[in-house]
Amino acid sequence: MEGLSYEYKAVNLAKGEQFSPEFEQLNPLHYVPVLVDGDVVVSDSYAILLYLEEKYPQKALLPDDPQRRYLNLQAASIISSSIQPLHMVSMLKYLEEKIGPEEPLLWALSSIEKGFLALERLLKDFASSYATGEAVYMADVFLAPQIAVAIMRFKIDMSKFPTLARIYESYKGLPEFIASLPQSQPDAGQ
C-alpha cells in the first residue's frame, strides 16, 4: 500500500528454499516474508510494516487518532500472533504427524474462527468500508490476506462474521489487494 518500488524474490516453500544457507542468513527462523532495504534486513510481517511506517511515512499505515491507531495494532497482532501461525503449513504437518490426518484441519478452523470472532467484536463499532474507517491501514493489510486464506483454503463460512465479510468485499475492489493474492504473484503455480 505504500506505493514503493520493490523487487519481488520468490521463495518456494514447497521445495524448501527457505532452508537454504542464503535464506538462513536473512532469517534464521526460515519464515517468509523478509524485507531487504539496503543494509537493513527485517523479517516478520508485523515488523516489516512497522519499519515501512517509520521509514516511508508518506502513506501512513497507522491513523493519527490514538484509539484507531491502537485498534489497528491490536487487530494486526491478533492475526499475526493468534491466527496465522496456528495454520502455517509447518504447524499443520507437525500436527498431522503427531495426532493424525483430521486434526490439523480442525485445529486450523478452530483457530481462525476464534480469532475472527475476536476481530468481529473488536472492529464492529469502528469498521466502515475498511477495518477502522474509510482508509486502508495496517489492520486491513493483515485482514485482507487472512480472510482470503480462510475463504479459499479453509472454506470458512463468513456469514458468521458479517463485519469481516463486508470489509472483505471492499478489499476486492482494491488493485493492491488483487495484486497481493497468491494467484497474482509472479511465481504462482510453480
Secondary structure, 3 states (H helix, E strand, C coil): CCCCCCCCCCCCCCCCHHHCHHHHHHCCCCCCCEEEECCEEEECHHHHHHHHHHHCCCCCCCCCCHHHHHHHHHHHHHHHHHHHHHHCHHHHHHHHHHCCCCHHHHHHHHHHHHHHHHHHHHHCCCCCCECCECCCCHHHHHHHHHHHHHHHCCCCCHHHCHHHHHHHHHHCCCHHHHHHCHHHCCCCCC
